[in-house]
Each structure stands twice: as structure tokens, then as C-alpha cells.
Amino acid sequence: MLYASTNGIRLAYERTGRGERVLLIMGQAAGGNVWSMYQVPALRSAGYEVITFDNRGVPPSDVPPGGYSLADLVADTAGLIEALDAAPCRLVGTSLGALVATELAVSRPDLVTCCALIAMRARADAVRRAVSAGERALTSGGIQLPPAYEASVAVLQMFSPATLNDDAGIAAWLDVYEMSAARRAAASGQDAIDLSIDRRDALRAVPVPCRVIAFSDDLMCPPHLCAEVAEVIPDCDYVEIGSCGHVGYLERPNEVNLAIIEFLDKNLSDSTQPALFS
């Protein structure tokens, strides 16, 4: 594990492969190592250099006290790209990480070539607003749920019925989520980020090509809300993958990887495009 200083903190990162650079931005309270299961090997095999990192609040990156803002995470990411001399690079973000990617593309287009946006919504509807409000109330009240119960709620929110109904498979994921409870608790500063704000107008200013990848059974960012993102970003297409939930990149990795790599390949820089004549 390596570290880079950015925006007044240290971020833990890993860098592997050779080729055009792809920075993977994980979602709320999750570590960059989650990408290593499926996305990092696929991107390396496709000829990309892959950078993963842990957002502020996720150990071993620094865990500053207090609540964090979306602007904090955007500035962290911009600083990391600059510290690694990785600009311009392709961004792949999921959920909160996808939101960070779009904000960075607007504020620092010099750092970004294109964005693959996984399980991202631009606003919250009534149900999602209620869930967010309840989670913020738990955090502000200092209430810590028992790890086993928290894990069961998390898997219900994150996975599709196809996975939930597989007793052997979901038992392993319950164990993973319960064991990572302490890490998620450390990232409670990220809970201060209001994910219910309507950002559709802001997304109209995204200046780079984007692809939204939605999942049919996603309870947190359902397809109709993901489709709104694709509708408002000027240069954006939309892919929906079936039989998976919010963590579809873990449930249907082959389909997700194909959607990511096809989009990135389509947006290779001129210097890496194959020559028409030799």
C-alpha cells in the first residue's frame, strides 16, 4: 500500500498495470480493495493502468474528525491525480464515487478524459429520501447498530433477489459485511454528504463523454433514477444490466466489465488509437 498527500490528508492507493490511466472511485464507506476482485484484473488485461484508493474516512487513508462534504472528496481526488501525475485519466465511479467523478469533471476538466458512472442517481425520490434521513438520524444520534443486524440490512439493500435467495452465496456476503462493520463505522464522516439533493442542473455542465451503468434490481439507485443522469449529461449513453442490485459489479462482473471497457476503448486518446496506415 502506498500513500499520497492531498488536500491536507493522506490517501492510501494502489497502482498496477500499464497503459492509459483509469482511476476507480469507490462508493460510500467502502474500500478501494473492492475493485480488486473483478474490475482491476479485467482492466489490466484490457491494457489499462489502474489506480484504486481509499476515500477519506476509510482506513488506511486518514480519518479526519467531523463530517465531510462532497467538495472534500472531489478535492481529495483531484489532488491524488495531480500527486500521481496521472492527468488526464479515465474515471470509473460507483454510487457516491460516480457523483465525485461528475463533480470533478465539471470543476477540473483538465484532469478527466471520460467517466463511467455506475449505479448513480441525480436526485432522491420519496423512499430514498426517507432512507437517507433515517441513516443521518442514526449517525447524529450516535446510534451504532449491532454488526450482525447492520450486515443483514446492508445485504438486503445491496444485492438482488437472485443473490439473496442463494443461501450459500449470501451467507458468505453476510460474513463479509459483518466483519467490515468497524471499517464502515470509521467512515461515518461521509454520512454528512446529502445524497438527496437534486443535481440534474449541475450535471448538464459535465463536459466529457460519460456512460451510465444501471442495475435492474438496484434499490438504492433504481434504473429510472440512473436513466435521468444519462438524460441530462450532454454526451452520455446508458446501459442497464439485469439480475443484479446496487453492487452489480460484484454480482455480474463480466457484464459490468464489458460495459466499462467497451466505453473506455471507445474514448481512447488520439495517441493510442490504432494507425490507419503503416
Solvent accessible surface area in square Angstrom, and as a share of the most:
residue,aa,sasa,rsa
1,M,117,0.52
2,L,102,0.51
3,Y,86,0.33
4,A,11,0.08
5,S,88,0.56
6,T,9,0.05
7,N,74,0.38
8,G,84,0.81
9,I,17,0.09
10,R,113,0.41
11,L,0,0.00
12,A,0,0.00
13,Y,24,0.09
14,E,82,0.37
15,R,88,0.32
16,T,42,0.24
17,G,26,0.25
18,R,218,0.80
19,G,46,0.44
20,E,28,0.13
21,R,64,0.23
22,V,0,0.00
23,L,1,0.01
24,L,0,0.00
25,I,0,0.00
26,M,2,0.01
27,G,5,0.04
28,Q,66,0.29
29,A,16,0.13
30,A,30,0.23
31,G,3,0.03
32,G,2,0.02
33,N,91,0.47
34,V,36,0.20
35,W,0,0.00
36,S,50,0.32
37,M,97,0.43
38,Y,81,0.31
39,Q,1,0.00
40,V,17,0.09
41,P,66,0.41
42,A,24,0.19
43,L,2,0.01
44,R,128,0.47
45,S,103,0.66
46,A,42,0.32
47,G,43,0.41
48,Y,4,0.02
49,E,23,0.10
50,V,1,0.01
51,I,2,0.01
52,T,10,0.06
53,F,4,0.01
54,D,4,0.02
55,N,3,0.02
56,R,19,0.07
57,G,0,0.00
58,V,0,0.00
59,P,49,0.31
60,P,57,0.36
61,S,4,0.03
62,D,48,0.25
63,V,67,0.39
64,P,30,0.19
65,P,133,0.84
66,G,57,0.55
67,G,55,0.53
68,Y,9,0.04
69,S,50,0.32
70,L,20,0.10
71,A,72,0.56
72,D,41,0.21
73,L,0,0.00
74,V,17,0.09
75,A,42,0.33
76,D,1,0.01
77,T,0,0.00
78,A,10,0.07
79,G,16,0.15
80,L,0,0.00
81,I,2,0.01
82,E,89,0.40
83,A,58,0.45
84,L,18,0.09
85,D,122,0.63
86,A,0,0.00
87,A,38,0.30
88,P,73,0.46
89,C,0,0.00
90,R,6,0.02
91,L,0,0.00
92,V,0,0.00
93,G,0,0.00
94,T,2,0.01
95,S,26,0.16
96,L,3,0.02
97,G,1,0.01
98,A,0,0.00
99,L,9,0.04
100,V,0,0.00
101,A,0,0.00
102,T,1,0.01
103,E,54,0.24
104,L,0,0.00
105,A,0,0.00
106,V,62,0.35
107,S,68,0.44
108,R,77,0.28
109,P,66,0.42
110,D,85,0.44
111,L,4,0.02
112,V,6,0.04
113,T,33,0.19
114,C,0,0.00
115,C,0,0.00
116,A,0,0.00
117,L,0,0.00
118,I,0,0.00
119,A,0,0.00
120,M,3,0.01
121,R,29,0.11
122,A,2,0.02
123,R,54,0.20
124,A,3,0.02
125,D,27,0.14
126,A,68,0.53
127,V,92,0.53
128,R,32,0.12
129,R,118,0.43
130,A,65,0.50
131,V,48,0.27
132,S,15,0.09
133,A,48,0.37
134,G,36,0.35
135,E,76,0.34
136,R,85,0.31
137,A,60,0.46
138,L,60,0.30
139,T,57,0.33
140,S,99,0.64
141,G,52,0.50
142,G,67,0.64
143,I,101,0.51
144,Q,114,0.51
145,L,50,0.25
146,P,84,0.53
147,P,65,0.41
148,A,58,0.45
149,Y,120,0.46
150,E,39,0.18
151,A,1,0.01
152,S,38,0.24
153,V,48,0.28
154,A,13,0.10
155,V,6,0.03
156,L,103,0.51
157,Q,40,0.18
158,M,42,0.19
159,F,3,0.01
160,S,0,0.00
161,P,74,0.47
162,A,66,0.51
163,T,26,0.15
164,L,45,0.22
165,N,121,0.62
166,D,71,0.37
167,D,116,0.60
168,A,83,0.65
169,G,26,0.25
170,I,17,0.08
171,A,49,0.38
172,A,56,0.44
173,W,50,0.18
174,L,59,0.29
175,D,80,0.42
176,V,67,0.39
177,Y,31,0.12
178,E,73,0.33
179,M,150,0.67
180,S,37,0.24
181,A,8,0.06
182,A,82,0.63
183,R,66,0.24
184,R,44,0.16
185,A,43,0.33
186,A,33,0.26
187,A,1,0.01
188,S,50,0.32
189,G,9,0.08
190,Q,1,0.00
191,D,37,0.19
192,A,59,0.46
193,I,11,0.05
194,D,49,0.26
195,L,43,0.21
196,S,25,0.16
197,I,88,0.45
198,D,73,0.38
199,R,30,0.11
200,R,76,0.28
201,D,111,0.58
202,A,53,0.41
203,L,5,0.02
204,R,133,0.48
205,A,58,0.45
206,V,3,0.02
207,P,76,0.48
208,V,12,0.07
209,P,39,0.24
210,C,3,0.02
211,R,19,0.07
212,V,0,0.00
213,I,0,0.00
214,A,0,0.00
215,F,0,0.00
216,S,40,0.26
217,D,50,0.26
218,D,4,0.02
219,L,99,0.49
220,M,33,0.15
221,C,6,0.04
222,P,13,0.08
223,P,27,0.17
224,H,102,0.45
225,L,0,0.00
226,C,0,0.00
227,A,26,0.20
228,E,29,0.13
229,V,0,0.00
230,A,13,0.10
231,E,133,0.60
232,V,18,0.10
233,I,4,0.02
234,P,95,0.60
235,D,83,0.43
236,C,28,0.17
237,D,50,0.26
238,Y,76,0.29
239,V,43,0.25
240,E,87,0.39
241,I,13,0.07
242,G,34,0.32
243,S,60,0.39
244,C,0,0.00
245,G,0,0.00
246,H,15,0.07
247,V,8,0.05
248,G,0,0.00
249,Y,11,0.04
250,L,16,0.08
251,E,34,0.15
252,R,71,0.26
253,P,20,0.13
254,N,110,0.56
255,E,63,0.28
256,V,0,0.00
257,N,16,0.08
258,L,128,0.64
259,A,9,0.07
260,I,1,0.01
261,I,29,0.15
262,E,87,0.39
263,F,3,0.01
264,L,0,0.00
265,D,61,0.32
266,K,115,0.49
267,N,29,0.15
268,L,43,0.21
269,S,43,0.28
270,D,132,0.68
271,S,106,0.68
272,T,60,0.35
273,Q,81,0.36
274,P,111,0.70
275,A,85,0.66
276,L,164,0.82
277,F,180,0.75
278,S,162,1.04
